Amino acid sequence: MEKRYCLECGEGFLGRIDKRFCCDACRNSYHNAISRQSKAYSYKINSILHRNHSILSESLQSGKLQLDRKEMEEKHFAARFHTASKRKPLRRTVYTCYDISYRIEGRKGVRILTDSK
């Protein structure tokens, strides 16, 4: 039998010709690391969307339907991240973050349009 080396820890081991890991712990650790790397980007996007939704929801609950530019920056609202968008007449685009729709009004900021609850 030929000595092989574990892809995770580098330890030598003996075994089947197609075996790549010395033990189950190394195999799990290796595949978990790959999975974590591939999901990191989507976790980042989901956290931005969640923050945007929280900001919109908080504003809506307080009865404030307009967020000005300065307030958006202070709360770290990322207007370019949304779950859907739809082009309306007069070239206006309505964005949706989960269940809350809003429109970007140039330098004024964001106007909240609807809440589908």
C-alpha positions in Angstrom: 0.0 0.0 0.0 1.1 3.5 -0.9 1.3 6.1 1.9 -1.1 9.0 1.3 -1.3 12.5 2.9 -4.5 14.0 4.4 -5.8 17.1 2.4 -6.7 18.8 5.7 -3.9 18.2 8.2 -1.2 16.8 6.0 -0.6 13.7 8.1 0.4 10.5 6.4 -1.9 7.5 6.4 -2.5 4.2 4.8 -5.7 3.1 3.2 -7.7 2.8 -0.1 -6.3 4.4 -3.2 -9.1 6.9 -3.4 -9.0 7.9 0.3 -8.1 11.6 0.8 -8.4 12.2 4.5 -6.9 10.5 7.5 -10.2 10.6 9.6 -13.8 11.8 9.6 -12.9 14.9 11.6 -10.5 16.0 8.9 -12.9 15.2 6.1 -15.7 17.3 7.9 -13.4 20.1 8.7 -12.2 20.3 5.0 -15.7 20.3 3.6 -17.0 22.8 6.2 -14.3 25.3 5.3 -15.2 25.0 1.6 -18.9 25.5 2.4 -18.1 28.5 4.7 -16.1 30.2 2.0 -18.8 29.8 -0.7 -21.6 31.0 1.7 -19.7 34.1 3.0 -20.8 36.3 0.2 -24.5 35.5 0.5 -24.3 36.0 4.3 -22.9 39.4 3.8 -25.7 40.4 1.3 -28.4 39.0 3.6 -27.1 41.0 6.5 -27.2 44.2 4.4 -30.7 43.4 3.3 -31.8 42.8 6.8 -30.3 46.1 8.0 -32.1 48.0 5.1 -35.4 46.3 6.1 -34.9 47.2 9.7 -34.3 50.8 8.9 -37.3 51.0 6.6 -39.5 49.2 9.0 -38.4 51.4 11.9 -39.1 54.5 9.9 -42.5 53.2 8.8 -43.6 52.3 12.3 -42.7 55.8 13.5 -44.8 57.3 10.7 -41.9 58.8 8.8 -42.2 58.1 5.1 -39.1 60.0 4.0 -35.5 59.3 4.8 -33.1 62.1 3.9 -29.6 61.5 2.5 -27.9 62.3 5.7 -30.1 60.1 7.8 -29.6 57.2 5.3 -25.8 57.6 5.7 -25.9 57.7 9.5 -28.0 54.5 9.6 -25.8 52.8 6.9 -28.8 52.3 4.5 -27.5 50.7 1.3 -30.0 51.7 -1.3 -28.5 49.6 -4.1 -29.3 46.4 -2.2 -32.9 45.3 -2.6 -34.9 42.1 -3.2 -36.9 43.4 -6.2 -37.3 46.4 -8.5 -39.9 47.5 -11.0 -39.8 50.2 -13.5 -42.8 52.5 -13.3 -44.0 55.2 -15.8 -42.0 58.4 -16.0 -38.8 56.3 -15.7 -39.2 55.9 -11.9 -38.0 52.7 -10.4 -39.7 51.3 -7.3 -37.5 49.0 -5.2 -38.6 46.5 -2.6 -36.8 45.2 0.4 -38.7 42.1 1.4 -42.2 43.5 2.0 -41.5 47.3 2.0 -41.4 49.3 -1.2 -39.5 52.5 -1.6 -38.3 55.0 -4.3 -35.0 56.8 -4.4 -35.6 60.5 -4.9 -32.2 61.8 -6.0 -30.5 64.0 -3.5 -33.6 64.0 -1.3 -33.1 60.4 -0.1 -35.7 57.6 0.0 -39.5 57.8 0.1 -41.2 54.7 1.6 -44.2 53.8 -0.6 -45.9 50.7 0.8 -45.9 48.0 3.4 -47.7 44.9 2.3 -48.5 43.8 5.9 
